[in-house]
Amino acid sequence: MPKGDFTSTIFFTIAMIVVFYLLMFLPQKKKQKKAKEMMDSLKEGERIVTIGGVLGKIINIKDEEVTIETSVERTQIVVYKWAVREVVKEFDK
């Protein structure tokens, strides 16, 4: 096997690993960082959606748990912070 073939094979393999890393892991890390920032910035009074699709208003935050009020009957549910999908931005009417 000529020496040039081995070098080009190694270079191609390294290039593929770098491309794979850039396309797969960097976007995932960015998404995780954004989710952590959102969880750390939760405040009482904000409306949220959980990963299960439950809509509610935050009434209490304690450590890793969030208590939300979910309906007109003021039903309270306690969920973990990691279960919050997003903060709902309400439009002024």
C-alpha positions in Angstrom: 0.0 0.0 0.0 1.5 3.3 -1.0 2.2 5.9 1.7 -0.1 8.5 0.2 -3.1 6.3 0.3 -2.8 5.8 4.1 -2.3 9.5 4.7 -5.3 10.5 2.6 -7.4 7.8 4.4 -6.5 9.2 7.8 -7.2 12.7 6.7 -10.6 11.8 5.2 -11.5 9.9 8.4 -10.5 12.9 10.6 -12.4 15.3 8.3 -15.6 13.1 8.6 -15.3 13.0 12.4 -15.0 16.8 12.5 -18.0 17.3 10.1 -20.1 14.8 12.1 -19.2 16.7 15.3 -20.1 20.0 13.8 -23.5 18.8 12.4 -24.6 16.6 15.3 -23.1 17.7 18.7 -22.8 21.5 18.5 -26.5 22.1 17.7 -27.5 19.7 20.5 -25.2 21.5 23.0 -26.7 24.8 21.9 -30.2 23.5 22.4 -29.4 22.2 25.9 -27.8 25.5 26.9 -30.9 27.4 25.8 -33.2 25.0 27.7 -31.1 25.4 30.9 -31.2 29.2 30.6 -35.0 29.0 30.2 -35.3 26.8 33.3 -33.1 29.0 35.4 -35.0 32.1 34.4 -38.5 30.9 35.3 -40.5 33.3 37.4 -43.8 33.2 39.3 -46.7 34.5 37.3 -45.3 33.3 33.9 -47.5 31.0 31.8 -45.8 27.8 30.7 -46.4 24.6 28.6 -45.0 21.3 30.0 -43.6 18.5 27.8 -47.0 16.8 28.3 -48.9 19.7 26.9 -50.3 21.1 30.1 -50.7 24.8 30.1 -50.5 26.7 33.4 -49.3 29.7 35.4 -46.4 29.4 37.8 -47.5 30.1 41.3 -44.4 28.7 43.2 -40.9 27.6 42.5 -38.9 25.5 45.0 -35.6 24.0 44.1 -36.3 21.8 41.1 -40.1 21.8 41.4 -42.5 24.2 39.9 -46.2 24.5 41.1 -48.6 25.6 38.4 -52.2 26.5 38.3 -53.9 24.9 35.4 -57.5 25.9 35.1 -60.4 28.1 36.1 -60.9 25.8 39.1 -57.4 26.7 40.1 -56.1 23.1 40.0 -52.5 23.0 41.2 -49.9 20.6 39.7 -46.3 20.2 40.8 -43.9 19.4 38.0 -40.1 19.3 37.7 -38.3 22.2 36.1 -37.0 19.8 33.3 -40.6 19.1 32.4 -41.2 22.7 31.3 -41.1 22.9 27.5 -41.5 26.7 27.0 -42.7 30.0 28.5 -45.8 31.2 26.6 -45.5 34.7 25.4 -48.9 36.4 25.7 -50.0 39.2 23.4 -51.6 42.3 24.9 -55.2 42.6 23.8 
